[in-house]
Amino acid sequence: MGREYESGPDRESRIRRLFRFLDTKHEGHLDLAGLKRGLAKINHPLNHAGAILESIDQNGDGIITFQEFHDWVDESELQLWFMFKKLDKNGAGRLSLAEVKEAMHEAGCECHMDTINQLFELVDKKDDGYIDFDEWRDYLLFLPSTDAPKLETVLDYFLSMEHSSSEGDAFLSEETLDGMGYFLAGGIAGAVSRTCTAPFDRLKVYLIASTGPRKTATSALKKAKLGKAMRRAFEPMAQAVKDIYRVGGARSFFVGNGLNVVKIFPESAIKFGSFEAAKRFAASVEGTDVNNISSMARFMSGGIAGAVSQISVYPIDTLKFRVQCETTKNTKPKGNELLIRTAKKMWSQNGIAGFYRGLPLGMVGIFPYASIDLGLFEGMKRYYIKQTAKRLGCDEHEVKANNMIVLAIGACSGSIGATLVYPLNLLRTRLQAQGTASHPQTYDGLIDVTRKTLQKEGYKGLYRGLAPNLMKVAPSVSISYMVYENSKVAMGLK
């Protein structure tokens, strides 16, 4: 494909996307440091950054504006087009390996044939055995040359790309920094949100672990006594709050939160980091931008991220549940001593397997939950951005979802996902908590815990604790997404 096949609007859009890609901090301009970050993102040797800045910066103020960048791209691509047409002797609109080798020979370039083969393979992104102008342009756009480019310059550029990635200083690529940033932002988001909602988590676990006879609101509803039905529906929750407070006051609602944060930081970091990595892999497979991957790819990325994160911290999760269930008014010891004793007890009874009780069920639950949560959040956010950009008549990159929008979308996606998979999570939690002070009942496995739960509590028992869980999930997921999105902005991540 050549320049004549690209319309004016398409060309304008492509140049603007390239500028935004290089402008990693979204400042609307590039200085030398910003240009280096952008060049590192495309693995361009940084020792050329100063020369490139000088060639683009028309007024010499050390800042590259979009207009300056646009003008420079116009001139550079024109020179590359003339060079491409000169090499394309048969006028096919593409270069074969034989044509490139012949041109190198005629230009007197002294290099091994393997080097030319490597250069050709690197530029041939479509891997179809030919180099079209798009591939030629994309690889050589930042060719460090003030004059019309020559094949010797192209060869030197290729060799410098292969053997140099910095000016001698340690410089992590932007891809590496981005990856680390997503993990860090995810960890911070998880720690903040989980601490804010720790009391609801404590209440949920207490209600799930409690399996004794309970009054229901069914009879009251049948008698049309709505007020009485409402009171009975909330009686277990109110009693649970009293019981937890009676054990140790307000601090009882934060039992296990230290362990929770230790667990959630890596879990959330891995979840968000894996989600971003999975999206980028999906984008490379689909051949599209990461923001435009299909809904199926988005949901699959969410499921994979959830599964990877849960497997990595599942032992801590199990230990946390058991510590919470061992905490009663007369429990001795408490704190770290209780934590260590519980861990030793789990190890002595079942070894390493004890820390992974309910994992298969957890995987069955987390994959659809994370798929719905992450996938739905991302999809709803993208929909909001697209519709807002369309309404305002601006580019999508200029639209940012504010905190209230992020909170609302997060609450919606998290609540829907949590409700759909709640029965699986309830059964998994009971498998993890079995044999503790709060949940002395033991089970042989998934079928046994399901059968006993249905026998004692009916199908409604599968949703026991759902209300406090949603009271926790909605703000927790909302806060998590809000902190994550703001952390990405603070770190200059896309």
N, C-alpha and C positions, 0 to 999 in steps of 0.2 A: 504494500500500500504506500502511496506517495502523498506529497503535499496537496496535489490536485484533487485528492479524494476526500480531503478534510474540509468541512464547511467552516465558515467564519465563526459561528457560535460554538461549534465543537472545539475549534482551536482555542478560542478564548477560555472556554471552560477547562480545557486540559492544562493550559498555562496557569490558570488560577489554582487548580488543584495541586499542581507541582509546587507553587509558591507556598501554599498552606502546608504541604507535606514537609517542606524545608523549615518552615516557621514553627518549630516544635512547641514554642511557648505561646503561640497565637498572639503575638504582639503587633502584627500588621506590618512589620519591617524586619530587616536582618542586619545586625552588626557583625563584626568578625566572629565573635563567640557564637552567635546564633547561626551563622553560616557554617561554622565548624560542626555544630550539633546536627544540622541538616545534612551536611556531607557525610558525617559519620553514619547517619541513618541509611545512606545508600552505599556504605563501605568505600567512599571516595578517599584517596590519600589526602590527609590534612595539610601536607606541605604545599599544596596548590591553593589553599584557601585565600591567602593574601593576594595572590595574582588574580584569582577569580573576582575577589571583591573590587580590586582596582579596575578591572575591565568592565564591571557592571555599574559601579558607582560613578555616575556621570558628573555630579557636582563636587565630588571629592570630600563629602562630609562624613565619610565612614559608615554611612547608613544606606542600605539598599531598600528602596521603596518598590511597591509592586509595579509601578509604571517603568521604573528603571530596569527592573527584572524582565518585564514584558518586552521592552525594546531590545534588550540584550539577547533574549531568547529568539526573537525575530531574526536578528542578524546572524546569530550562531547557527540556527537551523537552516538558513538560506545557504550559508557556506557548506554545511554538511550535505545539503541537497545537491549542490553543484558537484561535490566530490563523489557522492553516490552515483549520480548520472554518468560521471566520467568512467567509473568502474563498471557500470552496467552496460557493457558494450553491445549486448544483443537486445537491449531495450525491453527486457522481460519484466522490469520493475522489481527485480530481486537479484541477489548475488549468490552464486554458487561457490562452493569451496574452491573449485578449479579457477574461477574468475579471480578470487582473492589471492590465490597463490601466484597466478600469472601477473597480477598487478604488483605484488610484492617483489617478484623477480625483476620486472621491468623498472621498478623504482630503485633497484639496487639495494634492497633491504637484506642485510646479512643476518639470517636467523635460521634456526633449525625448523624443519617441517613440522615437528611436534608442537612447536610454539605457535605456528600459524593454525594448526588444528585446534589447539586449546583456545586461542582467540576466537576462532569461528564458533566453536561450541558454546563459548560464554555469551557471545552476542546473539546467537540463534536461540532466543528464549522459547520460541514455539517448538523447537526441536523437530523441525520438518525438513532439515537439510538445506535451508535457504535463509538468507538474511534480507528481510524487507526494510523499507526505509524507516518504519516505526521502530524496529529493533536497532537499526543503525543510529538513529537519532537519540533514542533513550540511553544507549550506552556511551555515546560520544559527546553528549550535549555539554558536559563540563570539561571537555578537552582543553587543557591549559595551553592555548595558542592565541596570540593576538592577530596573527595573519591567517590567510587561507590555510586550512589544515592540510597536512601531507601524510602519506602513509607511514613515513618514518616517525612522525609525531604520534600517530595512532599506535604504532608498535611500542614506542617508549611509554606511552600512557598505559597500555595493557600491562607491561612489565612492572610499572610502578604500582599499579592496582594490585598486582599479585604479590609484590614483595614489601609493600609499605602500607601501613594503616595509621600512622601518626607522625608527628614531627620529632619523635624521640621520647616524648612523654607518655606515661600510661594514660590511655584514653579509652574508656569503655564505649562500645558502640551504643547508639541510641536505642537499638532493639533490646540490648542487654539491660540498659538503664530503664527502659519502659517496662520490661518484664519484672525487674526488681520493684519498680514503682507500683505496679498493679498488685503485687503480693503484699507490699507494705500498706498500701491504701486499704486493701481488703482486711488485713489484720487489725488495723486501727478501727475500721468500721465495725468489725465484729466485737471487739473489746468494749467499745463505747456503748453500743446498742444492748449488749448482753448485761452489762452492769446496770443500765437504766431499767431493765425489765426483769431483773433477778427475782423480785418478790413474786411476780406472776409465774415464773418458772418453778419456784419452790411450791407454790400453791398447786400447780398442775401435777407435779410429781406426787405430792401428798394425796391428791384425789385419785390418781391412777392407782397408787399402791394400796389404797383403802378399798377392800372388796367385801366388807360386811354388808348385812341387810340394810336397805335404805328405803325410805319412803319415796314414793313417786307422786307426780302431780296428775297422774292419769285419772284417778277416781274423782278428784276435785274438778277436773275439766269436764268429765262426763256429767257432773251435777251443775255445770255452768257456774261454778264458783271460781271465777278468774283470779280474784285477789288471793284466795287461798292457794290456788294452783301456782301462782307466781311465787308466793312465799315458800311453798314446798320445793319448788324448782331451785331456789337459791339457798335453801337450808343447808345442804351439804357444803356449799362454798363458804357460807357464813361460819359454820361450825369449824371448817378447816382453818379459816383465818384465826379464830379464837384458839384452837389447839396449837397452831404454830406459834402464836404470840405468847401463849402460856409457857411454852418450853424455854424461851430465853428472850422475850421481848422483841423489839424491832430487828435486832441482829439475827434472829432466827430466820427471817425472810431472806437473809443473804448467806445462809449456810451453803457451803460448796461453791460460792461465787468466785473465790480465789482460784479454785481448781477449774471453775467454769471459764475464767478468763485465760488461764493457761491453755485450756483446751480450745477455746473459740478463736484465739489469735491465730494460731497456725491453721486451724480448720477454715476460718474465713479467708485467710490469706491464700491458702491453697485453692479454695473454691473460686474466688474471684480471679486469681492468677490463672488457674486452669481454664476458666471460662473464656478469658481473653485469648489464651493460647489456642483453645479449641475453635473459637470463632475465626481466628486468623488461619488456622489450618483449613477450615471449611471454605474460607474465602479463596485460598490458593487452589483448592480442589474445584470449586465452582468458577474460578477465574473472574472474580468480582471483588469489589471493595468490601472491607469487613463490615461496613455499615449497611450493605445491601445484600447480605447473604439471605438465603431462603428461610422461611419460617421453620421448616423441618430441620435445617442445619442449626438454627438458633436454639430450638428445643433440645436437639441432641447434644449440643455443646453444653447446655445447662445440666442435662442429666449426667454427662460424663464428669463435669466439674463437681457435682454433688457426690457422686460415687467415689471419686478419687479423694475428696476431702474427708468423707466419713471413714473410709478405710484407714486413713492415716492417723486419725485421732480416736478411733473406736474404743481402745482400751481405757483411755482417760474418761470417755463418756460413760462407760460401764461403771468405773470406779466412782465417778461423781454421783450417779444414781444410787449406788449402794451406800455411800456415805450419807446422803440425804435421808435415805430410808432407815439408817441405823440411828439417826438423831432423834431421840425422844427426851422427855423431861428428865428422866433418871439416867440418861446415857452417860457413862464414864468409860473411857476418857472422852475428851472433846478436842476440837481443832486438829492440828497436825498429828497429834498422837492417835486420834480416831482414824485419820486418813491412813496412817502407816499400818495400824492394826487391821483395818478393813482390807487393805491390799495384801497383807500377809495371809489373812484368812482366805481370801479368794485364791491365792496361789496354792495354799496347802490343800484346799478342797478340790480344785480342778486344774491347777497348773495354768499355763498360758491360755488354754481353751476357755477358762473362766472369764477372761477379759474380753472374749469375743462371742459371748452368748448372744444369740439373736442377730448375729451379723447378716446371715442370708436374708432374713426378714427385713433387716435394716436396709439392705441393698434394694430389695423389692420396693420398699417405701421411698427411699431417698431419690432414686432415679426419676420417677414420675414427679415427685415434689419439686426437686431442683429444676427439672425440665419446665414445669409449669411456672414456678417462681421466677427463675432467671429468664426463661424464654418469654414469658408473658410480660415481665417488666421491660425487657429490652424492646419487645415488639410494640408495646403501648407507648414507650418513650419515643421510638422512631416514628410512630404514627402521629403523635403530638407534634414533633418537630416538622414533619412533612406538611401537615395541615396548616401549622402556623406559618411556615415559610411560604406556602401557597397563598395564604390569606394576606400576608404582608407584602408579597411579591418580591421576596429576597431569596438569597441562597440558603440552603439548609444549614450550612456551616455557621451562619450568622445567628441561628436560633439556639438558645439554651433553655432547657427546662428549669424553671426556678424551684426553690426548695419546697414550696407548697405542692407543686405538681409532682415532684419526685416522691414526697411523703404520701400523697394520695395514690399514686400508681403502685408504690411499694406495698402499701397496706392492702390494696386490692389483689395484687398478684400473690402476696404471701398468704393472705387469708383463704383464697381459693385453693391454692396448693395444699395448705395445711388441712383444710376440711376434707378434701378428697382422699388423702392418705392417712387421716387420723387413726382409723381402726388398726392399720398395720403398725403405726408407731406406738399405739397403746399396748398391743400384744408384745411388741419388742421390748418396751419398757418393763413390762411385768416379767418377762424372761430375764432381764438384767437385774431386776430388784428382788427376785425370788429368794426366800430364805432369810430375809432381813427382819428387823424388829417391826417395821411398818407393813411388811408384806411377807408373813411367814409361809404362805402357800408356796409349794414347789411344783415344778412341771417337768414332764419328760421331753417336751419339745413344742414345736409350733402347733401341732394338731391338738395336743393335750391342753395347752393354755387357751386355745380357741374354744374347745369343748367346755372347759370348766367356766370360762367367762360367760358363755352363752347360757349354761345351766343355771348359774347363780344370778345373772343380771339381765339375761335376754339380749336382744340386738341393741337395745339402748345402752347396754354396758360397754359396747364397743366405742361409744362416743362420750364415755364418762370423762369429765375434765376438759371437754372441748371448749366450753365457754371461757374458763380462765386461760386456756391455751391460746384462743383467738385474741383475748385481751392482751396476751403477751406477744403473740406473733405480729399483730397489726402494727403496734408501735415499734417492736424490735426490728422487723424487716424494713419499716419506713425509715427509722433512724439509721439503720445499717446502710441503706442505699443513699440516703442523704449525705452521710459522712463520707461514703465511698466516692460519690460524684464530686463532692467538694474537695476531697483529698486529691483526686485526679487533676482537678483544675489547678490546685496549689502546686502540684508536682509537674505541671505542664504536659500531662498525659492526655491523649485523645479519648 
